Amino acid sequence: MTASENQSDGNNQSKVEDTDARGEKIDEETGSDSSDKKSNLRSKLAGEFRIDTKLLSYKAFYFLFFGGFGSSFPYMSLYFRQIGLNASLVGLLAGIRPLIQFASAPFWSVISDKFKARKAVLLFSIVAWIVMTLALLLPQPRNTVCREVKLPIAAGGRGRSDIPEPELETEYFQDEPKLVKSNNGQFEIVSKTGNRWRVTRTVNTSKDAGFLGGNDTKSRHFELIRDPHEIHKVFMWLMILVVGGEFLEAPTFILADTALLQKLQEKRKHYGKTRLFGSLGYATASFIVGAVLETTRFQYCGETHNDYKYLFYIFAGVMLLALLFAAVLFEFTYEDDGNDGKVDECAVWKILLQPKYAFFMTIAWFLGFSNGLIFNFLNWYLEDLGASKLLMGSATTMRAAGLLIAFFVNSYLTDRLGHICVSFLSILSYFSLFVWLAVMRNPWLAFPLEFLEGLTYGTSWSTCVTYMADATPMSGAATMQGILQGVYWGLGGGLGAILGGVVIDEYGAVPSFYAGGVLSFALLIAMSVIHVCMEKKRKDVKREWTPIPFEEEK
């Protein structure tokens, strides 16, 4: 073998070693490549934690805006209950909101895009939200009577005896309470919620009752009686205010997200890092309002009441600050296409009619459905398990912690895994949550469950927002966000709340959560198969249209 051949073989061997190690030359450059990697990692980490001063106003707005939302929404059902509405009426008021949003959000989005009036519509919707929420204080029952009810005691064990029905229409009342003797010698007043009985008050025989002994024992118990016709009238007024308010305030979330996405421009994947301040505001305001309500407790007719007007005052104050930030610091941009937005609207619908985006919207609908079911009935189920209000509030804080992490890492996940994969993982996570809820018997397990639910919701919603925003021209951004929010929150969340309530009322919470788990798993399998088939078809089409390089004859 000649010297030149040996040299050539040595060079080839060197190239092979280089290729085996990195696929590129690394002999003398390994050190510099390693240092470059470390430098890139440090720069990426610095970029993740760098404070963008241009986004501070948006972060402050999200903190205040969702702070107002958190100061009112978690306690609104308790306020409705205190003024006399039963569970089904409260559930109807809660479930109608997302459906109204589903119908009205796209309308407002198209109006704001067509007339280039996004900021005006945003400010108007915030003002309408403040006014219509404060108006919920006005409908109040006036004809109430506090009467004494004699409760016969079933002697021995947990037996129960019914109370004679009062001579009033009881269409809007829950089942009458009953006095039960427990095994430790105390007496408990229990009432029925759905298909379950729960203790509403423990009666000490020496302090509260004045017992006569034997099976003839009687206890003093007071009941607040309301006129059912008046309660029905109050409910109708509340329904009008809720429907009207939701119609007017529907574009608030959409346009706030649109302003942020436009500000981020090519950095839309970092949407969650600003949106997480909303979750922080929600948790902070919810905790503060809960503490304030604890200080306003008072006894009336044997029941503990709270002065909920402070809830509305705090809500109005925080939302007015959010309104100020939006009015002074928010900016919207428009693309001048010269056709009054008609092309933008058509372009948005053309995007939605593409199979891959229609497929993704189906995923978004189910993610919203799952979120609506769990969000509206988790505390209901925890109460059945014996959880205290303090435990529920603390668990909500864990949910906020999960949201903060999810919004922060979502851009990293979508970069690494892709939007479709992350959405599939969210469905898998909801499957785990439904099964967890169905088998859970200890309410303290709600802490890790709420944390996982916060992670799942934050990741799924951020993924939906950024994926559809990337597919939409900037001039049609508000329209697309309106459609997405209508599908996710309205059609998904609304049906999740309403259907969930019907099934829970009929069969109980545990079978409902099992059904949610089965539906999640079935949809995950079906969506995976559809996605694989769509990808295969896309690759086949691409292969058919790939030009064959021309080779000259030698």
PLY file of the C-alpha trace (Angstrom):
ply
format ascii 1.0
element vertex 554
property float x
property float y
property float z
element edge 553
property int vertex1
property int vertex2
end_header
0.00 0.00 0.00
1.48 3.37 -0.98
1.93 6.34 1.32
-0.77 8.28 -0.46
-3.19 5.39 -0.01
-2.35 5.17 3.70
-2.93 8.89 4.05
-6.23 8.59 2.21
-7.33 5.71 4.43
-6.39 7.71 7.50
-8.46 10.62 6.30
-11.41 8.34 5.57
-11.09 6.74 9.02
-11.03 10.18 10.60
-14.17 11.12 8.70
-15.93 7.93 9.78
-15.06 8.55 13.42
-16.34 12.10 13.10
-19.60 10.90 11.54
-20.14 8.21 14.15
-19.79 10.72 16.97
-21.73 13.75 15.77
-22.34 13.51 12.05
-19.90 16.40 11.66
-16.28 17.26 12.37
-15.40 17.32 16.05
-11.64 16.74 16.30
-10.50 20.14 17.36
-13.87 21.78 17.56
-15.40 19.59 20.26
-14.44 21.97 22.99
-15.84 24.98 21.21
-19.04 23.08 20.32
-19.51 22.10 23.96
-18.92 25.65 25.13
-21.35 26.88 22.46
-23.95 24.46 23.74
-23.49 25.67 27.30
-23.61 29.25 26.13
-26.80 28.59 24.17
-28.37 26.87 27.18
-27.50 29.78 29.44
-28.86 32.27 26.93
-32.08 30.26 26.58
-32.55 30.11 30.35
-31.80 33.83 30.62
-34.35 34.45 27.89
-36.98 32.41 29.72
-36.60 34.43 32.92
-35.91 37.82 31.35
-38.53 40.46 32.17
-39.90 42.07 29.02
-40.74 45.62 30.06
-42.95 46.03 26.99
-45.33 43.40 28.40
-45.55 44.73 31.97
-48.79 46.62 31.26
-50.35 43.45 29.80
-49.24 41.39 32.79
-50.73 43.98 35.14
-53.98 43.97 33.17
-54.25 40.17 33.28
-53.54 40.19 37.02
-56.29 42.74 37.67
-58.77 41.45 35.11
-58.66 37.84 36.30
-58.46 39.14 39.85
-61.90 40.65 39.32
-63.08 37.37 37.83
-61.65 35.41 40.77
-63.18 37.74 43.34
-66.71 37.03 42.10
-67.10 33.83 40.10
-66.10 31.24 42.78
-68.60 32.69 45.26
-71.48 33.64 42.99
-73.25 30.29 43.37
-73.06 30.65 47.16
-74.63 34.10 46.89
-77.46 32.76 44.74
-78.00 29.95 47.24
-78.20 32.37 50.17
-80.94 34.44 48.54
-83.07 31.32 48.16
-82.29 29.55 44.86
-81.99 25.79 44.93
-79.22 23.77 43.28
-80.95 23.25 39.93
-81.68 26.96 39.49
-78.12 27.89 40.46
-76.80 25.31 38.01
-78.95 26.75 35.24
-77.61 30.26 35.89
-74.04 28.92 35.78
-74.55 26.75 32.70
-76.25 29.38 30.57
-73.23 31.70 30.65
-70.90 29.69 28.37
-73.71 29.00 25.90
-74.46 32.71 25.57
-70.75 33.30 25.08
-70.70 30.64 22.35
-73.44 32.50 20.47
-72.25 36.08 21.05
-68.44 35.93 21.06
-68.02 35.40 17.29
-70.53 38.20 16.64
-68.52 40.71 18.67
-65.25 39.48 17.16
-66.51 40.05 13.62
-67.84 43.51 14.57
-64.53 44.53 16.17
-62.55 43.33 13.14
-64.90 44.68 10.49
-65.09 48.20 11.91
-61.56 48.18 13.38
-63.01 48.94 16.80
-61.33 46.33 18.99
-60.30 48.73 21.74
-63.71 50.41 21.87
-65.48 47.04 22.07
-63.06 45.86 24.78
-63.64 48.94 26.97
-67.40 48.77 26.43
-67.50 45.09 27.41
-65.53 45.70 30.63
-67.87 48.54 31.63
-70.90 46.35 30.82
-69.45 43.54 32.94
-69.05 45.84 35.94
-72.55 47.30 35.63
-74.38 44.02 35.03
-72.54 42.25 37.86
-73.37 45.01 40.35
-76.99 44.78 39.17
-77.12 41.21 40.53
-77.39 42.77 44.00
-80.81 44.25 43.16
-83.15 41.21 42.90
-83.73 40.16 46.52
-86.56 38.20 48.18
-88.57 40.36 50.58
-91.35 38.09 51.85
-89.42 35.78 54.15
-90.63 34.22 57.41
-88.53 32.60 60.14
-90.60 29.85 61.77
-89.92 27.21 64.38
-90.07 23.60 63.19
-90.59 20.65 65.55
-88.38 17.75 64.53
-89.40 14.31 65.88
-86.35 12.21 66.64
-85.99 8.63 65.44
-84.63 6.82 68.51
-81.64 4.53 68.17
-78.96 4.57 65.49
-79.29 6.51 62.25
-83.00 6.16 61.62
-84.80 9.13 60.08
-88.35 10.35 60.35
-90.09 12.72 57.98
-91.51 16.10 58.86
-95.04 17.05 57.84
-95.00 19.28 54.78
-95.88 22.95 55.46
-98.93 24.31 53.73
-96.90 26.09 51.08
-95.96 25.27 47.53
-92.56 23.56 47.78
-91.69 23.50 44.10
-88.51 25.53 44.69
-87.48 24.06 48.04
-85.10 21.22 48.79
-86.17 18.29 51.00
-86.99 19.16 54.60
-84.23 18.59 57.17
-84.44 15.75 59.68
-83.05 15.30 63.18
-81.03 12.11 63.64
-79.53 10.57 66.77
-75.90 9.58 66.20
-74.00 6.77 67.87
-72.14 9.11 70.26
-75.36 10.38 71.83
-75.44 13.69 69.99
-78.12 14.73 67.54
-77.47 15.98 64.02
-79.69 17.97 61.66
-79.29 16.51 58.18
-80.58 17.64 54.82
-80.67 15.99 51.41
-78.55 17.20 48.48
-79.29 15.24 45.32
-79.19 11.58 46.30
-77.05 12.11 49.40
-77.69 13.21 52.99
-75.26 15.58 54.64
-74.98 16.98 58.16
-75.89 20.65 58.34
-75.70 21.11 62.11
-74.73 19.08 65.20
-77.07 19.68 68.14
-75.78 19.42 71.70
-78.59 18.03 73.86
-77.67 20.07 76.93
-77.36 23.41 75.11
-79.60 23.47 72.10
-82.50 21.16 72.56
-84.19 20.98 75.96
-85.13 17.30 75.56
-88.04 15.63 77.29
-86.68 12.08 77.08
-87.84 8.90 75.31
-89.19 8.82 71.79
-91.24 11.95 72.46
-88.12 14.10 72.52
-88.47 17.41 70.67
-85.85 19.92 69.50
-86.12 23.58 68.59
-85.17 24.15 64.97
-85.81 27.25 62.89
-86.45 27.36 59.19
-86.40 30.32 56.82
-89.50 30.18 54.62
-89.58 32.10 51.36
-92.45 32.68 48.98
-91.82 30.33 46.01
-93.53 32.72 43.59
-91.24 35.51 44.72
-88.19 33.23 44.40
-89.28 32.41 40.86
-89.55 36.11 40.08
-86.08 36.75 41.56
-84.68 33.91 39.47
-86.18 35.32 36.28
-84.65 38.74 36.94
-81.29 37.15 37.67
-81.54 35.12 34.46
-82.22 38.29 32.44
-79.22 40.03 34.03
-76.94 37.03 33.53
-77.93 36.49 29.89
-77.76 40.20 29.04
-74.51 40.67 30.91
-72.86 37.65 29.34
-73.85 38.80 25.87
-72.29 42.23 26.43
-69.16 41.04 28.25
-68.40 38.05 25.99
-65.70 39.78 23.87
-63.61 40.78 26.91
-61.51 37.61 27.06
-61.21 37.43 23.27
-59.98 40.96 22.74
-57.61 40.85 25.71
-55.98 37.75 24.22
-55.96 39.35 20.77
-54.13 42.44 22.06
-51.53 40.25 23.75
-51.02 38.02 20.70
-50.55 41.06 18.49
-48.03 42.49 20.94
-46.11 39.21 20.98
-46.13 38.96 17.15
-43.66 36.18 16.26
-43.29 35.23 19.92
-46.89 34.03 20.23
-45.73 30.75 21.72
-44.83 32.73 24.88
-48.48 33.70 25.36
-48.70 31.58 28.51
-45.89 33.45 30.28
-48.02 36.59 30.34
-51.34 34.79 30.81
-50.02 33.16 34.00
-50.32 36.53 35.75
-54.07 36.15 35.27
-54.01 32.90 37.23
-51.96 34.58 39.94
-54.50 37.40 40.16
-57.40 34.92 40.21
-55.93 32.98 43.15
-54.96 36.12 45.07
-58.34 37.82 44.74
-60.26 34.63 45.49
-58.29 34.13 48.70
-58.74 37.77 49.80
-62.50 37.75 49.15
-62.85 34.45 51.01
-61.06 35.94 54.02
-63.26 39.06 53.89
-66.45 36.97 53.71
-65.32 35.01 56.77
-65.31 38.25 58.78
-68.87 39.13 57.69
-70.57 35.98 59.01
-73.77 36.43 61.01
-76.55 34.18 62.29
-80.10 34.53 61.02
-82.91 32.10 61.66
-80.49 29.40 62.81
-78.35 29.68 59.70
-74.95 31.25 59.02
-75.08 34.01 56.41
-72.45 36.24 54.82
-72.62 39.82 53.66
-71.88 39.34 49.96
-72.05 43.01 49.06
-68.33 43.26 49.83
-67.71 40.71 47.07
-69.34 43.01 44.54
-67.49 46.08 45.82
-64.09 44.38 45.55
-64.97 43.10 42.09
-65.92 46.58 40.87
-62.77 48.18 42.29
-60.39 45.65 40.74
-62.15 45.71 37.36
-62.05 49.51 37.25
-58.27 49.33 37.60
-58.16 46.77 34.78
-60.32 49.11 32.68
-57.82 51.93 33.28
-54.88 49.79 32.11
-56.77 48.70 28.99
-57.81 52.26 28.12
-54.37 53.82 28.50
-51.86 51.10 27.60
-53.51 48.59 25.26
-52.74 48.76 21.55
-54.38 47.03 18.58
-53.05 46.80 15.04
-54.88 46.18 11.78
-53.86 45.09 8.32
-55.08 47.52 5.68
-56.65 45.26 3.08
-59.09 47.83 1.69
-62.19 45.62 1.78
-63.74 46.33 5.20
-62.79 42.97 6.68
-64.81 40.76 4.33
-61.77 38.87 3.09
-60.54 38.38 6.66
-63.79 36.74 7.70
-63.80 34.47 4.67
-60.17 33.61 5.28
-60.92 32.58 8.86
-63.73 30.27 7.78
-61.58 28.80 5.02
-58.99 27.97 7.65
-61.58 26.32 9.89
-62.88 24.21 6.99
-59.47 22.68 6.44
-59.49 19.13 7.88
-56.57 19.58 10.26
-58.06 22.71 11.86
-61.58 21.28 12.01
-59.99 18.24 13.66
-58.21 20.46 16.19
-61.42 22.37 16.97
-63.05 19.03 17.84
-60.22 18.41 20.29
-60.70 21.94 21.72
-64.41 21.24 22.20
-63.76 18.11 24.25
-61.06 19.82 26.32
-63.59 22.54 27.14
-66.25 19.92 27.93
-63.94 18.14 30.37
-62.91 21.38 32.01
-66.55 22.48 32.39
-67.56 19.21 34.04
-64.70 19.11 36.54
-64.56 22.84 37.29
-68.28 23.11 38.10
-68.74 19.90 40.11
-65.44 19.21 41.85
-66.36 21.18 44.99
-69.84 19.62 44.88
-68.23 16.17 45.06
-65.71 17.24 47.72
-68.58 18.44 49.89
-70.18 15.00 49.55
-66.89 13.54 50.78
-66.95 15.80 53.85
-64.45 18.46 52.77
-64.48 21.81 54.55
-64.62 25.16 52.79
-61.06 25.84 53.92
-59.89 22.64 52.25
-61.69 23.59 49.04
-60.11 27.04 49.03
-56.64 25.65 49.68
-57.09 23.11 46.89
-58.03 25.97 44.53
-54.68 27.56 45.38
-52.98 24.35 44.26
-54.88 24.61 40.98
-53.53 28.12 40.51
-49.99 26.83 41.14
-50.50 24.22 38.43
-51.77 26.92 36.07
-48.70 29.09 36.67
-46.36 26.24 35.78
-48.44 25.21 32.76
-48.53 28.69 31.26
-44.80 29.08 31.82
-43.64 25.79 30.23
-46.25 25.51 27.49
-44.07 27.12 24.81
-41.29 24.65 25.59
-43.69 21.70 25.35
-45.20 22.79 22.03
-41.72 23.40 20.61
-40.56 19.94 21.62
-43.70 17.86 21.09
-45.94 19.88 18.80
-49.44 21.27 19.42
-51.31 18.10 18.44
-49.23 15.89 20.73
-49.67 18.28 23.66
-53.45 18.34 23.10
-53.50 14.52 23.08
-51.57 14.50 26.36
-54.19 16.89 27.77
-56.99 14.45 26.87
-54.99 11.65 28.52
-54.61 13.82 31.61
-58.37 14.45 31.75
-58.90 10.69 31.51
-56.64 10.31 34.57
-58.51 13.06 36.42
-61.93 11.48 35.79
-60.75 8.08 37.02
-59.03 9.71 40.02
-62.25 11.50 40.98
-64.31 8.32 40.59
-62.12 6.26 42.94
-61.23 9.06 45.39
-62.74 8.74 48.86
-60.40 10.97 50.87
-61.01 14.69 50.20
-57.39 15.51 51.05
-56.41 13.87 47.76
-57.96 16.91 46.12
-54.68 18.80 46.60
-52.61 16.86 44.03
-55.73 16.43 41.89
-56.32 20.18 41.70
-52.65 20.73 40.88
-52.88 18.26 37.98
-56.15 19.84 36.83
-54.48 23.27 36.78
-51.58 21.89 34.75
-53.98 20.24 32.32
-56.25 23.22 31.80
-53.38 25.73 31.48
-51.53 23.57 28.96
-54.59 22.72 26.88
-55.93 26.28 26.67
-52.54 27.83 25.83
-52.02 25.19 23.14
-55.41 25.93 21.57
-54.81 29.71 21.57
-51.31 29.59 20.07
-52.10 26.90 17.48
-55.09 28.74 16.02
-53.33 32.12 16.27
-50.39 30.80 14.22
-52.81 29.72 11.48
-54.67 33.04 11.26
-53.71 36.32 9.57
-53.33 39.14 12.08
-56.32 41.06 10.68
-58.62 38.14 11.52
-57.09 37.35 14.92
-60.07 38.55 16.99
-62.52 36.60 14.84
-60.55 33.38 15.25
-60.16 33.87 18.99
-63.90 34.50 19.25
-64.71 31.25 17.46
-62.18 29.33 19.54
-63.54 30.69 22.82
-67.08 29.96 21.67
-66.17 26.33 20.91
-64.00 25.78 24.02
-65.91 27.71 26.68
-69.39 27.93 25.19
-70.12 24.70 23.38
-67.62 22.69 25.40
-67.73 24.20 28.88
-71.45 24.95 28.77
-72.45 21.44 27.74
-70.01 20.00 30.27
-71.70 21.95 33.07
-75.30 21.31 32.00
-74.98 17.63 30.99
-72.74 16.98 33.97
-75.36 18.40 36.30
-78.14 16.31 34.76
-76.15 13.07 34.97
-74.92 13.76 38.52
-78.45 14.57 39.63
-79.76 11.34 38.09
-76.98 8.83 38.79
-74.59 10.47 41.25
-71.09 11.91 40.92
-69.06 8.68 40.83
-70.83 7.12 37.79
-70.62 10.50 36.04
-66.86 10.68 36.50
-66.48 7.08 35.32
-68.48 8.02 32.22
-66.19 10.99 31.65
-63.16 8.70 31.87
-64.62 6.24 29.36
-65.51 9.07 26.98
-62.00 10.57 27.30
-60.30 7.26 26.56
-62.57 6.47 23.61
-62.07 9.92 22.11
-58.31 9.70 22.61
-58.17 6.42 20.66
-60.45 7.75 17.92
-58.52 11.01 17.57
-55.19 9.19 17.47
-56.40 6.95 14.64
-57.79 9.92 12.70
-54.56 11.85 13.16
-52.43 8.94 11.93
-54.66 8.52 8.87
-54.51 12.27 8.11
-50.72 12.30 8.40
-50.42 9.25 6.15
-52.66 10.86 3.54
-50.69 14.12 3.72
-47.41 12.28 3.17
-48.89 10.32 0.27
-50.07 13.52 -1.41
-46.69 15.13 -0.87
-44.95 12.10 -2.34
-47.19 12.18 -5.42
-46.31 15.81 -6.12
-42.59 15.57 -5.39
-40.73 16.20 -8.67
-38.35 13.47 -9.82
-34.89 14.88 -10.50
-33.85 14.62 -14.15
-30.75 12.54 -14.78
-28.77 13.12 -17.91
-27.70 10.10 -19.88
-24.02 9.45 -19.67
0 1
1 2
2 3
3 4
4 5
5 6
6 7
7 8
8 9
9 10
10 11
11 12
12 13
13 14
14 15
15 16
16 17
17 18
18 19
19 20
20 21
21 22
22 23
23 24
24 25
25 26
26 27
27 28
28 29
29 30
30 31
31 32
32 33
33 34
34 35
35 36
36 37
37 38
38 39
39 40
40 41
41 42
42 43
43 44
44 45
45 46
46 47
47 48
48 49
49 50
50 51
51 52
52 53
53 54
54 55
55 56
56 57
57 58
58 59
59 60
60 61
61 62
62 63
63 64
64 65
65 66
66 67
67 68
68 69
69 70
70 71
71 72
72 73
73 74
74 75
75 76
76 77
77 78
78 79
79 80
80 81
81 82
82 83
83 84
84 85
85 86
86 87
87 88
88 89
89 90
90 91
91 92
92 93
93 94
94 95
95 96
96 97
97 98
98 99
99 100
100 101
101 102
102 103
103 104
104 105
105 106
106 107
107 108
108 109
109 110
110 111
111 112
112 113
113 114
114 115
115 116
116 117
117 118
118 119
119 120
120 121
121 122
122 123
123 124
124 125
125 126
126 127
127 128
128 129
129 130
130 131
131 132
132 133
133 134
134 135
135 136
136 137
137 138
138 139
139 140
140 141
141 142
142 143
143 144
144 145
145 146
146 147
147 148
148 149
149 150
150 151
151 152
152 153
153 154
154 155
155 156
156 157
157 158
158 159
159 160
160 161
161 162
162 163
163 164
164 165
165 166
166 167
167 168
168 169
169 170
170 171
171 172
172 173
173 174
174 175
175 176
176 177
177 178
178 179
179 180
180 181
181 182
182 183
183 184
184 185
185 186
186 187
187 188
188 189
189 190
190 191
191 192
192 193
193 194
194 195
195 196
196 197
197 198
198 199
199 200
200 201
201 202
202 203
203 204
204 205
205 206
206 207
207 208
208 209
209 210
210 211
211 212
212 213
213 214
214 215
215 216
216 217
217 218
218 219
219 220
220 221
221 222
222 223
223 224
224 225
225 226
226 227
227 228
228 229
229 230
230 231
231 232
232 233
233 234
234 235
235 236
236 237
237 238
238 239
239 240
240 241
241 242
242 243
243 244
244 245
245 246
246 247
247 248
248 249
249 250
250 251
251 252
252 253
253 254
254 255
255 256
256 257
257 258
258 259
259 260
260 261
261 262
262 263
263 264
264 265
265 266
266 267
267 268
268 269
269 270
270 271
271 272
272 273
273 274
274 275
275 276
276 277
277 278
278 279
279 280
280 281
281 282
282 283
283 284
284 285
285 286
286 287
287 288
288 289
289 290
290 291
291 292
292 293
293 294
294 295
295 296
296 297
297 298
298 299
299 300
300 301
301 302
302 303
303 304
304 305
305 306
306 307
307 308
308 309
309 310
310 311
311 312
312 313
313 314
314 315
315 316
316 317
317 318
318 319
319 320
320 321
321 322
322 323
323 324
324 325
325 326
326 327
327 328
328 329
329 330
330 331
331 332
332 333
333 334
334 335
335 336
336 337
337 338
338 339
339 340
340 341
341 342
342 343
343 344
344 345
345 346
346 347
347 348
348 349
349 350
350 351
351 352
352 353
353 354
354 355
355 356
356 357
357 358
358 359
359 360
360 361
361 362
362 363
363 364
364 365
365 366
366 367
367 368
368 369
369 370
370 371
371 372
372 373
373 374
374 375
375 376
376 377
377 378
378 379
379 380
380 381
381 382
382 383
383 384
384 385
385 386
386 387
387 388
388 389
389 390
390 391
391 392
392 393
393 394
394 395
395 396
396 397
397 398
398 399
399 400
400 401
401 402
402 403
403 404
404 405
405 406
406 407
407 408
408 409
409 410
410 411
411 412
412 413
413 414
414 415
415 416
416 417
417 418
418 419
419 420
420 421
421 422
422 423
423 424
424 425
425 426
426 427
427 428
428 429
429 430
430 431
431 432
432 433
433 434
434 435
435 436
436 437
437 438
438 439
439 440
440 441
441 442
442 443
443 444
444 445
445 446
446 447
447 448
448 449
449 450
450 451
451 452
452 453
453 454
454 455
455 456
456 457
457 458
458 459
459 460
460 461
461 462
462 463
463 464
464 465
465 466
466 467
467 468
468 469
469 470
470 471
471 472
472 473
473 474
474 475
475 476
476 477
477 478
478 479
479 480
480 481
481 482
482 483
483 484
484 485
485 486
486 487
487 488
488 489
489 490
490 491
491 492
492 493
493 494
494 495
495 496
496 497
497 498
498 499
499 500
500 501
501 502
502 503
503 504
504 505
505 506
506 507
507 508
508 509
509 510
510 511
511 512
512 513
513 514
514 515
515 516
516 517
517 518
518 519
519 520
520 521
521 522
522 523
523 524
524 525
525 526
526 527
527 528
528 529
529 530
530 531
531 532
532 533
533 534
534 535
535 536
536 537
537 538
538 539
539 540
540 541
541 542
542 543
543 544
544 545
545 546
546 547
547 548
548 549
549 550
550 551
551 552
552 553
